[in-house]
Amino acid sequence: MTMTVASKVDAQPRSSVLPMTIIGVLFFIFGFVTWLNGSLIPFLKIICELNEFQALFVTFAFYIAYTVMALPMSFILRRTGYKNGMALGLGIMVVGSLLFIPAAKSADYTAFLIALFVLGTGLTILQTASNPYVVHIGPRESAAMRISIMGLINKGAGVAVPLLFTALVLSGLENFNSEHLAALSAAERQAQVAELSSRLIMPYIYMAGALLFLVALVKFSSLPELEFEEEEAVHGDKAGILQFPQVVLGAIALFAYVGVEVIAGDTIGLFGENLGVINFASLTSYTMVFMVFGYLIGVTCIPRFLSQQTALMLSAIAGALCIIGAATASTDSTLIADLLWGWSGIPVIPDAVTFVAMMGMAHALVWPSVWPLALEGLGKYTAQGSALLIMGISGGAILPLAFGKIAYYSGSTQVAYWIGLPCYLFILFYALKGHKMRRW
């Protein structure tokens, strides 16, 4: 038997304004928690005295939760239901937020990683539970529009959170960097680290309070419950999902995409801190702004002006060019940075860092383009194909660690960006040929 999901909304039409509002708030939380890592990485690198490889265990601990906990959380979701599952996911995230308090007090990196894993676990069940609502809370023919809106909300949170982190945690710390701490005596350094790490406590208490409010909002809201329906499986001539090259290669493409997406969003602050950029903790916002532009291009141009295949091809080419720029451009503010930022009043960032930010726009359309291309023609294997594609999220755990290893051994964060070039080249291969393959 295969399982599909249906909603009471389908049988009894009602206004989708309130459900869309609640789900929109949840998608903002997804983006807020996810892209907070971009500011947290350089901060923890300094207070825990880490190298680049060690610092990027932040992304590993967070994203590996999707891989490790997805299956257990799906079983829990089947027992609790989707609405209660969302409340449970938010509750787990409350626990993860509160775990930052002892982590901050001890400035212990392992404690921070445990807290991040718990946050990722809660987010795993929350994402699994809430995404089906985007499809079922309104007419099916407008589902793509709702998905686009949720994507923009998610990335909008990514723009806001580094700025908020900088305002709440780093205000008044003009000399906050590794070199400044290294120049202090042992006693002064210990006192400074204790003071800095304590600044994380109140923001995470606020986050826990907000998440607790959302638990009550979801639990007692009028969100309709999603129900499971059973339907007979139709046996085909394929032995399993691995017999479909387009979905296997699609999962690899998403592995590459999520890896470079996390690298672009979560290492830009690390790169900026190494270069002495004053506003390094807010640099993730730059990447997110470009990613929002990319989403807007997708909403307005696909399929009217661009096919999904063409959008994927152009994304891969643009991403490859950004990688070359990030790895070879000036680490000073010269031509590119001056042209892009000089007129705006925004603090100018170096050319190489600007290319990292522009990766956000380059790869924004990869996720929405790969999914329909990969799932085409799967029939009864669609559910298995979707699960395989979700496994691609593990790229966000593994590739940033490889990035950190390259940066550590080469002694250059800039050199490590070359890891993104084969990722974009594989995405280009998938756009040109991989998605068309129907047999090995």
Secondary structure, DSSP 8 states (H G I E B T S, - for coil): -EEEEEEHHHHS----HHHHHHHHHHHHHHHHHHHTHHHHHHHHHHHTT--HHHHTHHHHHHHHHHHHHHHHHHHHHHHH-HHHHHHHHHHHHHHHHHHHHHHHHHT-HHHHHHHHHHHHHHHHHHHHHHHHHHHHSS-GGGHHHHHHHHHHHHHHHHHHHHHHHHHHHSTT-TT-SHHHHHTS-HHHHHHHHHHHHHTTHHHHHHHHHHHHHHHHHHHTS----EEEEEE-----S-SSGGG-HHHHHHHHHHHHHHHHHHHHHHSHHHHHHHHT-TTGGGTHHHHHHHHHHHHHHHHHHTTTT--HHHHHHHHHHHHHHHHHHHHHS-SSS-HHHHHHHTTTTS----HHHHHHHHHHHHHTTHHHHHHHHHHTT-GGGHHHHHHHHHGGGGHHHHHHHHHHHHHHHHT-HHHHGGGHHHHHHHHHHHHHTGGG----
